[in-house]
């Protein structure tokens, strides 16, 4: 997504959210692609660390803000989301 300069902030946010939700489906067996942000956060596995839960919350809330409130004023928003996502995926890939 970083290489796609033809995508606007909302498009990138939608793609990030979709990737995260699909990853949750595969990693945890939870149908996140068919759930709201609140439902996902309420049902994330208890095996996640506090840091992983915080990263999940930040990722979902930030993408919701861009998608629904059209807030993308932070130039480094997507870099932070990318770092959060990488931090979530890396430990699961090793398991």
ROVO-982545 format. One record per atom (N, C-alpha, C): atom name; x, y, z; residue number from 0; residue in one letter. Coordinates in nm, 2 decimals, m for minus. Example, Ala and Ser with C-alpha at 12.3 -4.5 7.8 and 13.67 -1.06 7.14 Angstrom:
residues 2
<pt site="N" x="1.32" y="m0.57" z="0.78" pos="0" code="a"/>
<pt site="CA" x="1.23" y="m0.45" z="0.78" pos="0" code="a"/>
<pt site="C" x="1.32" y="m0.33" z="0.78" pos="0" code="a"/>
<pt site="N" x="1.28" y="m0.22" z="0.71" pos="1" code="s"/>
<pt site="CA" x="1.37" y="m0.11" z="0.71" pos="1" code="s"/>
<pt site="C" x="1.29" y="0.00" z="0.79" pos="1" code="s"/>
***
This chain:
residues 95
<pt site="N" x="0.08" y="m0.12" z="0.00" pos="0" code="x"/>
<pt site="CA" x="0.00" y="0.00" z="0.00" pos="0" code="x"/>
<pt site="C" x="0.09" y="0.13" z="0.00" pos="0" code="x"/>
<pt site="N" x="0.20" y="0.12" z="0.06" pos="1" code="x"/>
<pt site="CA" x="0.29" y="0.23" z="0.07" pos="1" code="x"/>
<pt site="C" x="0.33" y="0.28" z="m0.07" pos="1" code="x"/>
<pt site="N" x="0.34" y="0.19" z="m0.16" pos="2" code="x"/>
<pt site="CA" x="0.39" y="0.22" z="m0.30" pos="2" code="x"/>
<pt site="C" x="0.28" y="0.27" z="m0.39" pos="2" code="x"/>
<pt site="N" x="0.15" y="0.27" z="m0.34" pos="3" code="x"/>
<pt site="CA" x="0.04" y="0.31" z="m0.42" pos="3" code="x"/>
<pt site="C" x="0.01" y="0.46" z="m0.40" pos="3" code="x"/>
<pt site="N" x="0.07" y="0.54" z="m0.48" pos="4" code="x"/>
<pt site="CA" x="0.04" y="0.69" z="m0.47" pos="4" code="x"/>
<pt site="C" x="m0.09" y="0.73" z="m0.53" pos="4" code="x"/>
<pt site="N" x="m0.16" y="0.63" z="m0.59" pos="5" code="x"/>
<pt site="CA" x="m0.29" y="0.66" z="m0.65" pos="5" code="x"/>
<pt site="C" x="m0.41" y="0.65" z="m0.55" pos="5" code="x"/>
<pt site="N" x="m0.37" y="0.61" z="m0.43" pos="6" code="x"/>
<pt site="CA" x="m0.47" y="0.59" z="m0.32" pos="6" code="x"/>
<pt site="C" x="m0.48" y="0.70" z="m0.23" pos="6" code="x"/>
<pt site="N" x="m0.60" y="0.75" z="m0.20" pos="7" code="x"/>
<pt site="CA" x="m0.62" y="0.85" z="m0.10" pos="7" code="x"/>
<pt site="C" x="m0.62" y="0.79" z="0.04" pos="7" code="x"/>
<pt site="N" x="m0.62" y="0.88" z="0.14" pos="8" code="x"/>
<pt site="CA" x="m0.62" y="0.84" z="0.28" pos="8" code="x"/>
<pt site="C" x="m0.73" y="0.74" z="0.31" pos="8" code="x"/>
<pt site="N" x="m0.85" y="0.77" z="0.27" pos="9" code="x"/>
<pt site="CA" x="m0.96" y="0.68" z="0.30" pos="9" code="x"/>
<pt site="C" x="m0.95" y="0.55" z="0.23" pos="9" code="x"/>
<pt site="N" x="m0.89" y="0.54" z="0.11" pos="10" code="x"/>
<pt site="CA" x="m0.87" y="0.41" z="0.05" pos="10" code="x"/>
<pt site="C" x="m0.77" y="0.33" z="0.12" pos="10" code="x"/>
<pt site="N" x="m0.66" y="0.40" z="0.17" pos="11" code="x"/>
<pt site="CA" x="m0.56" y="0.33" z="0.24" pos="11" code="x"/>
<pt site="C" x="m0.61" y="0.28" z="0.38" pos="11" code="x"/>
<pt site="N" x="m0.69" y="0.36" z="0.44" pos="12" code="x"/>
<pt site="CA" x="m0.75" y="0.32" z="0.57" pos="12" code="x"/>
<pt site="C" x="m0.84" y="0.20" z="0.55" pos="12" code="x"/>
<pt site="N" x="m0.92" y="0.21" z="0.45" pos="13" code="x"/>
<pt site="CA" x="m1.01" y="0.09" z="0.42" pos="13" code="x"/>
<pt site="C" x="m0.93" y="m0.04" z="0.40" pos="13" code="x"/>
<pt site="N" x="m0.83" y="m0.02" z="0.32" pos="14" code="x"/>
<pt site="CA" x="m0.74" y="m0.14" z="0.29" pos="14" code="x"/>
<pt site="C" x="m0.67" y="m0.19" z="0.42" pos="14" code="x"/>
<pt site="N" x="m0.62" y="m0.10" z="0.50" pos="15" code="x"/>
<pt site="CA" x="m0.56" y="m0.15" z="0.62" pos="15" code="x"/>
<pt site="C" x="m0.66" y="m0.22" z="0.71" pos="15" code="x"/>
<pt site="N" x="m0.77" y="m0.16" z="0.73" pos="16" code="x"/>
<pt site="CA" x="m0.88" y="m0.22" z="0.81" pos="16" code="x"/>
<pt site="C" x="m0.92" y="m0.36" z="0.76" pos="16" code="x"/>
<pt site="N" x="m0.93" y="m0.37" z="0.63" pos="17" code="x"/>
<pt site="CA" x="m0.97" y="m0.50" z="0.57" pos="17" code="x"/>
<pt site="C" x="m0.86" y="m0.60" z="0.59" pos="17" code="x"/>
<pt site="N" x="m0.74" y="m0.56" z="0.57" pos="18" code="x"/>
<pt site="CA" x="m0.63" y="m0.66" z="0.59" pos="18" code="x"/>
<pt site="C" x="m0.62" y="m0.70" z="0.74" pos="18" code="x"/>
<pt site="N" x="m0.64" y="m0.61" z="0.83" pos="19" code="x"/>
<pt site="CA" x="m0.64" y="m0.64" z="0.97" pos="19" code="x"/>
<pt site="C" x="m0.75" y="m0.73" z="1.01" pos="19" code="x"/>
<pt site="N" x="m0.87" y="m0.70" z="0.96" pos="20" code="x"/>
<pt site="CA" x="m0.98" y="m0.79" z="0.99" pos="20" code="x"/>
<pt site="C" x="m0.97" y="m0.93" z="0.93" pos="20" code="x"/>
<pt site="N" x="m0.92" y="m0.93" z="0.81" pos="21" code="x"/>
<pt site="CA" x="m0.90" y="m1.06" z="0.74" pos="21" code="x"/>
<pt site="C" x="m0.79" y="m1.14" z="0.82" pos="21" code="x"/>
<pt site="N" x="m0.69" y="m1.08" z="0.86" pos="22" code="x"/>
<pt site="CA" x="m0.58" y="m1.14" z="0.94" pos="22" code="x"/>
<pt site="C" x="m0.64" y="m1.20" z="1.07" pos="22" code="x"/>
<pt site="N" x="m0.73" y="m1.12" z="1.14" pos="23" code="x"/>
<pt site="CA" x="m0.79" y="m1.17" z="1.26" pos="23" code="x"/>
<pt site="C" x="m0.87" y="m1.29" z="1.23" pos="23" code="x"/>
<pt site="N" x="m0.95" y="m1.29" z="1.12" pos="24" code="x"/>
<pt site="CA" x="m1.02" y="m1.41" z="1.08" pos="24" code="x"/>
<pt site="C" x="m0.93" y="m1.53" z="1.08" pos="24" code="x"/>
<pt site="N" x="m0.82" y="m1.52" z="1.01" pos="25" code="x"/>
<pt site="CA" x="m0.72" y="m1.63" z="0.99" pos="25" code="x"/>
<pt site="C" x="m0.65" y="m1.67" z="1.12" pos="25" code="x"/>
<pt site="N" x="m0.60" y="m1.57" z="1.19" pos="26" code="x"/>
<pt site="CA" x="m0.52" y="m1.59" z="1.30" pos="26" code="x"/>
<pt site="C" x="m0.59" y="m1.64" z="1.43" pos="26" code="x"/>
<pt site="N" x="m0.71" y="m1.59" z="1.45" pos="27" code="x"/>
<pt site="CA" x="m0.79" y="m1.62" z="1.57" pos="27" code="x"/>
<pt site="C" x="m0.92" y="m1.70" z="1.54" pos="27" code="x"/>
<pt site="N" x="m0.96" y="m1.71" z="1.42" pos="28" code="x"/>
<pt site="CA" x="m1.08" y="m1.78" z="1.39" pos="28" code="x"/>
<pt site="C" x="m1.21" y="m1.70" z="1.43" pos="28" code="x"/>
<pt site="N" x="m1.19" y="m1.57" z="1.44" pos="29" code="x"/>
<pt site="CA" x="m1.30" y="m1.48" z="1.48" pos="29" code="x"/>
<pt site="C" x="m1.34" y="m1.41" z="1.35" pos="29" code="x"/>
<pt site="N" x="m1.47" y="m1.41" z="1.32" pos="30" code="x"/>
<pt site="CA" x="m1.52" y="m1.35" z="1.20" pos="30" code="x"/>
<pt site="C" x="m1.51" y="m1.19" z="1.20" pos="30" code="x"/>
<pt site="N" x="m1.39" y="m1.14" z="1.21" pos="31" code="x"/>
<pt site="CA" x="m1.38" y="m0.99" z="1.22" pos="31" code="x"/>
<pt site="C" x="m1.42" y="m0.92" z="1.10" pos="31" code="x"/>
<pt site="N" x="m1.42" y="m0.98" z="0.98" pos="32" code="x"/>
<pt site="CA" x="m1.46" y="m0.91" z="0.86" pos="32" code="x"/>
<pt site="C" x="m1.61" y="m0.88" z="0.86" pos="32" code="x"/>
<pt site="N" x="m1.68" y="m0.95" z="0.95" pos="33" code="x"/>
<pt site="CA" x="m1.83" y="m0.93" z="0.96" pos="33" code="x"/>
<pt site="C" x="m1.87" y="m0.86" z="1.09" pos="33" code="x"/>
<pt site="N" x="m1.77" y="m0.80" z="1.16" pos="34" code="x"/>
<pt site="CA" x="m1.80" y="m0.74" z="1.29" pos="34" code="x"/>
<pt site="C" x="m1.76" y="m0.59" z="1.29" pos="34" code="x"/>
<pt site="N" x="m1.82" y="m0.52" z="1.38" pos="35" code="x"/>
<pt site="CA" x="m1.78" y="m0.37" z="1.40" pos="35" code="x"/>
<pt site="C" x="m1.65" y="m0.37" z="1.48" pos="35" code="x"/>
<pt site="N" x="m1.60" y="m0.25" z="1.48" pos="36" code="x"/>
<pt site="CA" x="m1.47" y="m0.23" z="1.56" pos="36" code="x"/>
<pt site="C" x="m1.50" y="m0.27" z="1.70" pos="36" code="x"/>
<pt site="N" x="m1.61" y="m0.22" z="1.76" pos="37" code="x"/>
<pt site="CA" x="m1.63" y="m0.25" z="1.90" pos="37" code="x"/>
<pt site="C" x="m1.64" y="m0.40" z="1.93" pos="37" code="x"/>
<pt site="N" x="m1.71" y="m0.47" z="1.84" pos="38" code="x"/>
<pt site="CA" x="m1.73" y="m0.62" z="1.85" pos="38" code="x"/>
<pt site="C" x="m1.59" y="m0.69" z="1.84" pos="38" code="x"/>
<pt site="N" x="m1.50" y="m0.64" z="1.75" pos="39" code="x"/>
<pt site="CA" x="m1.37" y="m0.70" z="1.74" pos="39" code="x"/>
<pt site="C" x="m1.29" y="m0.68" z="1.87" pos="39" code="x"/>
<pt site="N" x="m1.29" y="m0.55" z="1.91" pos="40" code="x"/>
<pt site="CA" x="m1.21" y="m0.52" z="2.03" pos="40" code="x"/>
<pt site="C" x="m1.27" y="m0.60" z="2.15" pos="40" code="x"/>
<pt site="N" x="m1.40" y="m0.62" z="2.16" pos="41" code="x"/>
<pt site="CA" x="m1.45" y="m0.69" z="2.27" pos="41" code="x"/>
<pt site="C" x="m1.42" y="m0.84" z="2.27" pos="41" code="x"/>
<pt site="N" x="m1.38" y="m0.89" z="2.15" pos="42" code="x"/>
<pt site="CA" x="m1.36" y="m1.03" z="2.13" pos="42" code="x"/>
<pt site="C" x="m1.22" y="m1.07" z="2.10" pos="42" code="x"/>
<pt site="N" x="m1.13" y="m0.98" z="2.11" pos="43" code="x"/>
<pt site="CA" x="m0.99" y="m1.02" z="2.08" pos="43" code="x"/>
<pt site="C" x="m0.94" y="m1.12" z="2.18" pos="43" code="x"/>
<pt site="N" x="m0.86" y="m1.21" z="2.14" pos="44" code="x"/>
<pt site="CA" x="m0.81" y="m1.32" z="2.23" pos="44" code="x"/>
<pt site="C" x="m0.75" y="m1.26" z="2.36" pos="44" code="x"/>
<pt site="N" x="m0.78" y="m1.33" z="2.47" pos="45" code="x"/>
<pt site="CA" x="m0.72" y="m1.30" z="2.60" pos="45" code="x"/>
<pt site="C" x="m0.57" y="m1.32" z="2.60" pos="45" code="x"/>
<pt site="N" x="m0.52" y="m1.40" z="2.50" pos="46" code="x"/>
<pt site="CA" x="m0.37" y="m1.43" z="2.50" pos="46" code="x"/>
<pt site="C" x="m0.29" y="m1.31" z="2.45" pos="46" code="x"/>
<pt site="N" x="m0.36" y="m1.20" z="2.39" pos="47" code="x"/>
<pt site="CA" x="m0.28" y="m1.09" z="2.35" pos="47" code="x"/>
<pt site="C" x="m0.23" y="m1.01" z="2.47" pos="47" code="x"/>
<pt site="N" x="m0.11" y="m0.95" z="2.45" pos="48" code="x"/>
<pt site="CA" x="m0.06" y="m0.87" z="2.56" pos="48" code="x"/>
<pt site="C" x="m0.13" y="m0.73" z="2.56" pos="48" code="x"/>
<pt site="N" x="m0.11" y="m0.66" z="2.67" pos="49" code="x"/>
<pt site="CA" x="m0.17" y="m0.53" z="2.68" pos="49" code="x"/>
<pt site="C" x="m0.12" y="m0.44" z="2.56" pos="49" code="x"/>
<pt site="N" x="0.00" y="m0.45" z="2.52" pos="50" code="x"/>
<pt site="CA" x="0.06" y="m0.37" z="2.41" pos="50" code="x"/>
<pt site="C" x="m0.01" y="m0.41" z="2.28" pos="50" code="x"/>
<pt site="N" x="m0.03" y="m0.54" z="2.26" pos="51" code="x"/>
<pt site="CA" x="m0.10" y="m0.59" z="2.14" pos="51" code="x"/>
<pt site="C" x="m0.24" y="m0.54" z="2.13" pos="51" code="x"/>
<pt site="N" x="m0.31" y="m0.54" z="2.25" pos="52" code="x"/>
<pt site="CA" x="m0.45" y="m0.49" z="2.25" pos="52" code="x"/>
<pt site="C" x="m0.45" y="m0.34" z="2.22" pos="52" code="x"/>
<pt site="N" x="m0.36" y="m0.27" z="2.28" pos="53" code="x"/>
<pt site="CA" x="m0.35" y="m0.12" z="2.25" pos="53" code="x"/>
<pt site="C" x="m0.33" y="m0.10" z="2.10" pos="53" code="x"/>
<pt site="N" x="m0.24" y="m0.17" z="2.04" pos="54" code="x"/>
<pt site="CA" x="m0.21" y="m0.16" z="1.90" pos="54" code="x"/>
<pt site="C" x="m0.33" y="m0.19" z="1.82" pos="54" code="x"/>
<pt site="N" x="m0.40" y="m0.29" z="1.85" pos="55" code="x"/>
<pt site="CA" x="m0.53" y="m0.33" z="1.78" pos="55" code="x"/>
<pt site="C" x="m0.63" y="m0.22" z="1.79" pos="55" code="x"/>
<pt site="N" x="m0.64" y="m0.16" z="1.91" pos="56" code="x"/>
<pt site="CA" x="m0.74" y="m0.05" z="1.94" pos="56" code="x"/>
<pt site="C" x="m0.70" y="0.07" z="1.85" pos="56" code="x"/>
<pt site="N" x="m0.57" y="0.11" z="1.86" pos="57" code="x"/>
<pt site="CA" x="m0.52" y="0.22" z="1.78" pos="57" code="x"/>
<pt site="C" x="m0.55" y="0.20" z="1.63" pos="57" code="x"/>
<pt site="N" x="m0.52" y="0.09" z="1.58" pos="58" code="x"/>
<pt site="CA" x="m0.53" y="0.06" z="1.44" pos="58" code="x"/>
<pt site="C" x="m0.68" y="0.07" z="1.40" pos="58" code="x"/>
<pt site="N" x="m0.76" y="0.01" z="1.47" pos="59" code="x"/>
<pt site="CA" x="m0.91" y="0.01" z="1.43" pos="59" code="x"/>
<pt site="C" x="m0.97" y="0.15" z="1.45" pos="59" code="x"/>
<pt site="N" x="m0.94" y="0.21" z="1.56" pos="60" code="x"/>
<pt site="CA" x="m1.00" y="0.34" z="1.58" pos="60" code="x"/>
<pt site="C" x="m0.94" y="0.45" z="1.48" pos="60" code="x"/>
<pt site="N" x="m0.82" y="0.44" z="1.45" pos="61" code="x"/>
<pt site="CA" x="m0.76" y="0.54" z="1.35" pos="61" code="x"/>
<pt site="C" x="m0.82" y="0.52" z="1.22" pos="61" code="x"/>
<pt site="N" x="m0.83" y="0.39" z="1.17" pos="62" code="x"/>
<pt site="CA" x="m0.89" y="0.37" z="1.04" pos="62" code="x"/>
<pt site="C" x="m1.03" y="0.41" z="1.04" pos="62" code="x"/>
<pt site="N" x="m1.11" y="0.39" z="1.15" pos="63" code="x"/>
<pt site="CA" x="m1.24" y="0.44" z="1.16" pos="63" code="x"/>
<pt site="C" x="m1.25" y="0.59" z="1.14" pos="63" code="x"/>
<pt site="N" x="m1.16" y="0.66" z="1.21" pos="64" code="x"/>
<pt site="CA" x="m1.16" y="0.81" z="1.20" pos="64" code="x"/>
<pt site="C" x="m1.14" y="0.85" z="1.06" pos="64" code="x"/>
<pt site="N" x="m1.05" y="0.79" z="0.99" pos="65" code="x"/>
<pt site="CA" x="m1.02" y="0.83" z="0.85" pos="65" code="x"/>
<pt site="C" x="m1.14" y="0.80" z="0.76" pos="65" code="x"/>
<pt site="N" x="m1.20" y="0.68" z="0.78" pos="66" code="x"/>
<pt site="CA" x="m1.31" y="0.63" z="0.70" pos="66" code="x"/>
<pt site="C" x="m1.44" y="0.71" z="0.72" pos="66" code="x"/>
<pt site="N" x="m1.47" y="0.73" z="0.85" pos="67" code="x"/>
<pt site="CA" x="m1.60" y="0.79" z="0.88" pos="67" code="x"/>
<pt site="C" x="m1.60" y="0.93" z="0.92" pos="67" code="x"/>
<pt site="N" x="m1.49" y="0.98" z="0.98" pos="68" code="x"/>
<pt site="CA" x="m1.48" y="1.12" z="1.02" pos="68" code="x"/>
<pt site="C" x="m1.39" y="1.20" z="0.93" pos="68" code="x"/>
<pt site="N" x="m1.34" y="1.14" z="0.83" pos="69" code="x"/>
<pt site="CA" x="m1.25" y="1.20" z="0.74" pos="69" code="x"/>
<pt site="C" x="m1.13" y="1.28" z="0.80" pos="69" code="x"/>
<pt site="N" x="m1.08" y="1.21" z="0.91" pos="70" code="x"/>
<pt site="CA" x="m0.96" y="1.27" z="0.98" pos="70" code="x"/>
<pt site="C" x="m0.84" y="1.20" z="0.94" pos="70" code="x"/>
<pt site="N" x="m0.75" y="1.27" z="0.87" pos="71" code="x"/>
<pt site="CA" x="m0.62" y="1.22" z="0.83" pos="71" code="x"/>
<pt site="C" x="m0.51" y="1.33" z="0.84" pos="71" code="x"/>
<pt site="N" x="m0.52" y="1.41" z="0.94" pos="72" code="x"/>
<pt site="CA" x="m0.44" y="1.53" z="0.94" pos="72" code="x"/>
<pt site="C" x="m0.29" y="1.50" z="0.98" pos="72" code="x"/>
<pt site="N" x="m0.27" y="1.38" z="1.03" pos="73" code="x"/>
<pt site="CA" x="m0.14" y="1.34" z="1.08" pos="73" code="x"/>
<pt site="C" x="m0.06" y="1.28" z="0.96" pos="73" code="x"/>
<pt site="N" x="0.05" y="1.34" z="0.92" pos="74" code="x"/>
<pt site="CA" x="0.12" y="1.29" z="0.81" pos="74" code="x"/>
<pt site="C" x="0.18" y="1.15" z="0.83" pos="74" code="x"/>
<pt site="N" x="0.21" y="1.12" z="0.96" pos="75" code="x"/>
<pt site="CA" x="0.28" y="0.99" z="0.99" pos="75" code="x"/>
<pt site="C" x="0.18" y="0.89" z="1.04" pos="75" code="x"/>
<pt site="N" x="0.05" y="0.92" z="1.02" pos="76" code="x"/>
<pt site="CA" x="m0.06" y="0.82" z="1.07" pos="76" code="x"/>
<pt site="C" x="m0.04" y="0.68" z="1.02" pos="76" code="x"/>
<pt site="N" x="m0.02" y="0.67" z="0.89" pos="77" code="x"/>
<pt site="CA" x="m0.01" y="0.54" z="0.83" pos="77" code="x"/>
<pt site="C" x="0.12" y="0.47" z="0.86" pos="77" code="x"/>
<pt site="N" x="0.23" y="0.54" z="0.89" pos="78" code="x"/>
<pt site="CA" x="0.35" y="0.48" z="0.93" pos="78" code="x"/>
<pt site="C" x="0.33" y="0.42" z="1.07" pos="78" code="x"/>
<pt site="N" x="0.26" y="0.49" z="1.16" pos="79" code="x"/>
<pt site="CA" x="0.23" y="0.44" z="1.29" pos="79" code="x"/>
<pt site="C" x="0.14" y="0.32" z="1.28" pos="79" code="x"/>
<pt site="N" x="0.04" y="0.32" z="1.19" pos="80" code="x"/>
<pt site="CA" x="m0.05" y="0.20" z="1.18" pos="80" code="x"/>
<pt site="C" x="0.03" y="0.09" z="1.12" pos="80" code="x"/>
<pt site="N" x="0.12" y="0.11" z="1.03" pos="81" code="x"/>
<pt site="CA" x="0.20" y="0.00" z="0.98" pos="81" code="x"/>
<pt site="C" x="0.29" y="m0.06" z="1.09" pos="81" code="x"/>
<pt site="N" x="0.34" y="0.02" z="1.17" pos="82" code="x"/>
<pt site="CA" x="0.42" y="m0.03" z="1.28" pos="82" code="x"/>
<pt site="C" x="0.34" y="m0.11" z="1.38" pos="82" code="x"/>
<pt site="N" x="0.22" y="m0.06" z="1.41" pos="83" code="x"/>
<pt site="CA" x="0.13" y="m0.14" z="1.50" pos="83" code="x"/>
<pt site="C" x="0.09" y="m0.27" z="1.44" pos="83" code="x"/>
<pt site="N" x="0.06" y="m0.27" z="1.31" pos="84" code="x"/>
<pt site="CA" x="0.02" y="m0.40" z="1.24" pos="84" code="x"/>
<pt site="C" x="0.13" y="m0.49" z="1.24" pos="84" code="x"/>
<pt site="N" x="0.25" y="m0.45" z="1.21" pos="85" code="x"/>
<pt site="CA" x="0.37" y="m0.53" z="1.20" pos="85" code="x"/>
<pt site="C" x="0.40" y="m0.59" z="1.34" pos="85" code="x"/>
<pt site="N" x="0.38" y="m0.51" z="1.45" pos="86" code="x"/>
<pt site="CA" x="0.40" y="m0.56" z="1.58" pos="86" code="x"/>
<pt site="C" x="0.30" y="m0.66" z="1.62" pos="86" code="x"/>
<pt site="N" x="0.18" y="m0.66" z="1.57" pos="87" code="x"/>
<pt site="CA" x="0.08" y="m0.76" z="1.60" pos="87" code="x"/>
<pt site="C" x="0.10" y="m0.89" z="1.52" pos="87" code="x"/>
<pt site="N" x="0.14" y="m0.88" z="1.39" pos="88" code="x"/>
<pt site="CA" x="0.15" y="m0.99" z="1.31" pos="88" code="x"/>
<pt site="C" x="0.28" y="m1.07" z="1.34" pos="88" code="x"/>
<pt site="N" x="0.39" y="m1.00" z="1.37" pos="89" code="x"/>
<pt site="CA" x="0.52" y="m1.07" z="1.39" pos="89" code="x"/>
<pt site="C" x="0.51" y="m1.18" z="1.49" pos="89" code="x"/>
<pt site="N" x="0.46" y="m1.15" z="1.61" pos="90" code="x"/>
<pt site="CA" x="0.46" y="m1.26" z="1.71" pos="90" code="x"/>
<pt site="C" x="0.37" y="m1.38" z="1.67" pos="90" code="x"/>
<pt site="N" x="0.26" y="m1.36" z="1.60" pos="91" code="x"/>
<pt site="CA" x="0.17" y="m1.47" z="1.56" pos="91" code="x"/>
<pt site="C" x="0.24" y="m1.55" z="1.45" pos="91" code="x"/>
<pt site="N" x="0.31" y="m1.49" z="1.36" pos="92" code="x"/>
<pt site="CA" x="0.38" y="m1.56" z="1.26" pos="92" code="x"/>
<pt site="C" x="0.48" y="m1.66" z="1.32" pos="92" code="x"/>
<pt site="N" x="0.54" y="m1.62" z="1.43" pos="93" code="x"/>
<pt site="CA" x="0.64" y="m1.71" z="1.49" pos="93" code="x"/>
<pt site="C" x="0.58" y="m1.83" z="1.57" pos="93" code="x"/>
<pt site="N" x="0.46" y="m1.81" z="1.61" pos="94" code="x"/>
<pt site="CA" x="0.39" y="m1.91" z="1.69" pos="94" code="x"/>
<pt site="C" x="0.35" y="m2.03" z="1.61" pos="94" code="x"/>
***
